[in-house]
Amino acid sequence: MAHNAERLFWVIALVALFVTDPVAPPVLDLCVWKVAGLEACPGCGLGRGVAHLLDGHFGAAIASHPLSPFALAAIAGRIFNGRRPTT
């Protein structure tokens, strides 16, 4: 049951990224590093990069965050992996 909830979470997250405009200013910034006043966040741009990939803009995705294709592949793997997680 928990595995299905995780799949649903990731599907909703990808749909949310698909319907957002990655070049628009963020409405809500969830970056803990920025809230803490730190400048360099290793994850900033990852969501924008995945959104660009979902829109078919590979170059913009890499420019936003070089690891965005790997993040999308990992999320897709979590969604489509039919095996139950080990406990």
MDAnalysis code that builds the backbone (N, CA, C; Angstrom):
import MDAnalysis as mda
import numpy as np

u = mda.Universe.empty(261, n_residues=87, atom_resindex=np.repeat(np.arange(87), 3), trajectory=True)
u.add_TopologyAttr("name", ["N", "CA", "C"] * 87)
u.add_TopologyAttr("resid", np.arange(1, 88))
u.add_TopologyAttr("resname", ["MET", "ALA", "HIS", "ASN", "ALA", "GLU", "ARG", "LEU", "PHE", "TRP", "VAL", "ILE", "ALA", "LEU", "VAL", "ALA", "LEU", "PHE", "VAL", "THR", "ASP", "PRO", "VAL", "ALA", "PRO", "PRO", "VAL", "LEU", "ASP", "LEU", "CYS", "VAL", "TRP", "LYS", "VAL", "ALA", "GLY", "LEU", "GLU", "ALA", "CYS", "PRO", "GLY", "CYS", "GLY", "LEU", "GLY", "ARG", "GLY", "VAL", "ALA", "HIS", "LEU", "LEU", "ASP", "GLY", "HIS", "PHE", "GLY", "ALA", "ALA", "ILE", "ALA", "SER", "HIS", "PRO", "LEU", "SER", "PRO", "PHE", "ALA", "LEU", "ALA", "ALA", "ILE", "ALA", "GLY", "ARG", "ILE", "PHE", "ASN", "GLY", "ARG", "ARG", "PRO", "THR", "THR"])
u.atoms.positions = np.array([
    [0.821, -1.194, 0.000],
    [0.000, 0.000, 0.000],
    [0.867, 1.261, 0.000],
    [1.936, 1.280, 0.792],
    [2.804, 2.454, 0.857],
    [3.495, 2.691, -0.484],
    [3.793, 1.614, -1.199],
    [4.443, 1.752, -2.498],
    [3.519, 2.467, -3.482],
    [2.220, 2.156, -3.441],
    [1.267, 2.835, -4.314],
    [1.150, 4.307, -3.952],
    [1.229, 4.630, -2.666],
    [1.181, 6.027, -2.242],
    [2.401, 6.777, -2.758],
    [3.551, 6.123, -2.755],
    [4.753, 6.764, -3.281],
    [4.619, 6.998, -4.787],
    [4.104, 6.015, -5.497],
    [3.888, 6.187, -6.938],
    [2.955, 7.357, -7.205],
    [1.878, 7.437, -6.452],
    [0.918, 8.519, -6.624],
    [1.575, 9.868, -6.348],
    [2.399, 9.938, -5.299],
    [3.119, 11.168, -4.980],
    [3.967, 11.617, -6.161],
    [4.752, 10.697, -6.736],
    [5.642, 11.062, -7.829],
    [4.872, 11.430, -9.088],
    [3.761, 10.749, -9.358],
    [2.949, 11.094, -10.521],
    [2.386, 12.506, -10.364],
    [1.865, 12.824, -9.177],
    [1.331, 14.163, -8.920],
    [2.438, 15.205, -9.041],
    [3.623, 14.889, -8.529],
    [4.747, 15.825, -8.620],
    [5.127, 16.086, -10.075],
    [5.172, 15.049, -10.898],
    [5.526, 15.235, -12.309],
    [4.431, 15.990, -13.062],
    [3.167, 15.726, -12.747],
    [2.078, 16.473, -13.378],
    [2.176, 17.951, -13.001],
    [2.472, 18.212, -11.725],
    [2.619, 19.606, -11.278],
    [3.766, 20.293, -12.018],
    [4.884, 19.599, -12.211],
    [5.999, 20.181, -12.959],
    [5.652, 20.367, -14.429],
    [4.842, 19.464, -14.973],
    [4.458, 19.554, -16.374],
    [3.575, 20.776, -16.635],
    [2.690, 21.092, -15.715],
    [1.759, 22.200, -15.947],
    [2.319, 23.559, -15.524],
    [3.479, 23.571, -14.865],
    [4.070, 24.848, -14.482],
    [4.948, 25.387, -15.600],
    [5.143, 26.693, -15.568],
    [6.030, 27.349, -16.532],
    [7.412, 27.464, -15.888],
    [8.397, 26.721, -16.386],
    [9.710, 26.717, -15.728],
    [10.459, 28.043, -15.811],
    [10.070, 28.948, -16.705],
    [10.769, 30.227, -16.813],
    [10.071, 31.339, -16.040],
    [8.884, 31.064, -15.525],
    [8.165, 32.057, -14.717],
    [8.801, 32.147, -13.332],
    [8.729, 33.316, -12.688],
    [9.253, 33.408, -11.325],
    [8.478, 32.488, -10.392],
    [9.169, 31.876, -9.450],
    [8.471, 30.930, -8.561],
    [7.453, 31.632, -7.663],
    [6.323, 30.989, -7.493],
    [5.285, 31.503, -6.598],
    [5.664, 31.180, -5.154],
    [6.197, 29.988, -4.968],
    [6.583, 29.522, -3.644],
    [7.949, 28.875, -3.761],
    [8.906, 29.346, -3.007],
    [10.256, 28.790, -3.035],
    [10.432, 27.886, -1.827],
    [10.651, 26.610, -2.063],
    [10.790, 25.634, -0.989],
    [12.248, 25.310, -0.666],
    [13.174, 26.092, -1.179],
    [14.592, 25.827, -0.962],
    [15.001, 26.198, 0.465],
    [15.375, 25.209, 1.231],
    [15.795, 25.426, 2.626],
    [17.102, 26.211, 2.662],
    [17.961, 26.003, 1.679],
    [19.240, 26.713, 1.638],
    [19.025, 28.209, 1.488],
    [18.098, 28.608, 0.601],
    [17.823, 30.031, 0.409],
    [17.186, 30.644, 1.643],
    [16.299, 29.898, 2.277],
    [15.666, 30.382, 3.503],
    [16.724, 30.595, 4.586],
    [17.746, 29.735, 4.604],
    [18.822, 29.847, 5.583],
    [19.827, 30.937, 5.211],
    [19.651, 31.556, 4.033],
    [20.541, 32.635, 3.614],
    [21.777, 32.178, 2.878],
    [21.836, 30.914, 2.493],
    [22.996, 30.396, 1.768],
    [22.823, 30.644, 0.274],
    [23.904, 30.923, -0.392],
    [23.844, 31.275, -1.817],
    [23.821, 30.059, -2.736],
    [24.739, 29.137, -2.542],
    [24.894, 28.020, -3.469],
    [24.136, 26.790, -2.973],
    [23.041, 26.481, -3.626],
    [22.253, 25.296, -3.286],
    [22.492, 24.236, -4.360],
    [22.894, 23.030, -3.979],
    [23.185, 22.013, -4.985],
    [21.947, 21.526, -5.733],
    [20.764, 21.761, -5.215],
    [19.553, 21.274, -5.877],
    [18.777, 22.327, -6.623],
    [19.151, 23.599, -6.473],
    [18.391, 24.660, -7.136],
    [18.453, 24.485, -8.648],
    [17.314, 24.573, -9.277],
    [17.204, 24.399, -10.713],
    [16.797, 23.002, -11.116],
    [16.800, 22.060, -10.180],
    [16.463, 20.679, -10.519],
    [15.004, 20.554, -10.941],
    [14.101, 21.184, -10.203],
    [12.684, 21.148, -10.570],
    [12.438, 21.826, -11.909],
    [13.085, 22.980, -12.119],
    [12.964, 23.670, -13.408],
    [13.510, 22.795, -14.535],
    [14.622, 22.121, -14.263],
    [15.217, 21.247, -15.277],
    [14.291, 20.108, -15.659],
    [13.656, 19.498, -14.676],
    [12.709, 18.412, -14.965],
    [11.502, 18.964, -15.724],
    [11.036, 20.146, -15.343],
    [9.911, 20.771, -16.054],
    [10.285, 21.040, -17.511],
    [11.512, 21.510, -17.745],
    [11.963, 21.724, -19.124],
    [11.995, 20.405, -19.888],
    [12.472, 19.340, -19.256],
    [12.506, 18.035, -19.920],
    [11.102, 17.582, -20.292],
    [10.153, 17.761, -19.379],
    [8.775, 17.358, -19.658],
    [8.167, 18.170, -20.788],
    [8.679, 19.378, -21.001],
    [8.235, 20.214, -22.119],
    [9.023, 19.924, -23.388],
    [10.027, 19.050, -23.298],
    [10.813, 18.686, -24.470],
    [11.984, 19.600, -24.764],
    [12.416, 20.392, -23.799],
    [13.519, 21.331, -24.002],
    [14.771, 20.827, -23.273],
    [15.501, 19.941, -23.927],
    [16.651, 19.293, -23.299],
    [17.759, 20.283, -22.961],
    [18.054, 21.194, -23.873],
    [19.122, 22.174, -23.634],
    [18.823, 23.063, -22.442],
    [17.583, 23.526, -22.340],
    [17.189, 24.361, -21.201],
    [17.227, 23.559, -19.908],
    [16.910, 22.272, -19.988],
    [16.961, 21.416, -18.794],
    [18.385, 21.297, -18.278],
    [19.320, 21.063, -19.179],
    [20.727, 20.939, -18.784],
    [21.244, 22.264, -18.248],
    [20.803, 23.375, -18.846],
    [21.220, 24.689, -18.364],
    [20.665, 24.976, -16.966],
    [19.467, 24.495, -16.688],
    [18.874, 24.705, -15.361],
    [19.584, 23.879, -14.298],
    [19.818, 22.611, -14.601],
    [20.550, 21.728, -13.686],
    [21.043, 20.534, -14.485],
    [22.350, 20.283, -14.494],
    [22.907, 19.209, -15.317],
    [22.421, 17.807, -14.943],
    [21.928, 17.637, -13.733],
    [21.477, 16.312, -13.307],
    [19.980, 16.096, -13.501],
    [19.290, 17.042, -14.125],
    [17.843, 16.900, -14.288],
    [17.433, 15.660, -15.094],
    [18.144, 15.258, -16.149],
    [17.735, 14.016, -16.825],
    [17.840, 12.791, -15.910],
    [18.851, 12.780, -15.057],
    [19.002, 11.652, -14.135],
    [17.907, 11.656, -13.071],
    [17.518, 12.850, -12.633],
    [16.427, 12.950, -11.653],
    [15.126, 12.448, -12.261],
    [14.841, 12.845, -13.494],
    [13.626, 12.383, -14.156],
    [13.664, 10.874, -14.355],
    [14.803, 10.337, -14.724],
    [14.934, 8.885, -14.902],
    [14.727, 8.155, -13.576],
    [15.260, 8.701, -12.491],
    [15.089, 8.067, -11.182],
    [13.626, 8.097, -10.747],
    [12.959, 9.219, -10.977],
    [11.546, 9.321, -10.608],
    [10.713, 8.365, -11.461],
    [10.990, 8.320, -12.761],
    [10.263, 7.393, -13.631],
    [10.509, 5.950, -13.205],
    [11.715, 5.658, -12.796],
    [12.020, 4.318, -12.300],
    [11.224, 3.970, -11.053],
    [11.053, 4.945, -10.171],
    [10.254, 4.712, -8.962],
    [8.781, 4.499, -9.308],
    [8.299, 5.194, -10.335],
    [6.886, 5.061, -10.716],
    [6.638, 3.726, -11.419],
    [7.491, 3.371, -12.363],
    [7.223, 2.215, -13.216],
    [7.846, 0.919, -12.724],
    [8.594, 0.950, -11.648],
    [9.191, -0.260, -11.109],
    [8.077, -1.093, -10.487],
    [7.855, -2.283, -10.999],
    [6.761, -3.120, -10.524],
    [7.066, -3.897, -9.257],
    [8.330, -3.931, -8.861],
    [8.689, -4.710, -7.670],
    [8.301, -3.943, -6.399],
    [7.960, -4.680, -5.407],
    [7.653, -4.105, -4.104],
    [8.974, -3.760, -3.408],
    [9.011, -2.686, -2.646],
    [10.260, -2.348, -1.953],
    [10.590, -3.388, -0.884],
    [11.876, -3.559, -0.641],
    [12.284, -4.515, 0.391],
    [12.113, -3.878, 1.757],
    [11.768, -4.678, 2.724],
    [11.589, -4.153, 4.083],
    [12.617, -4.671, 5.028],
])
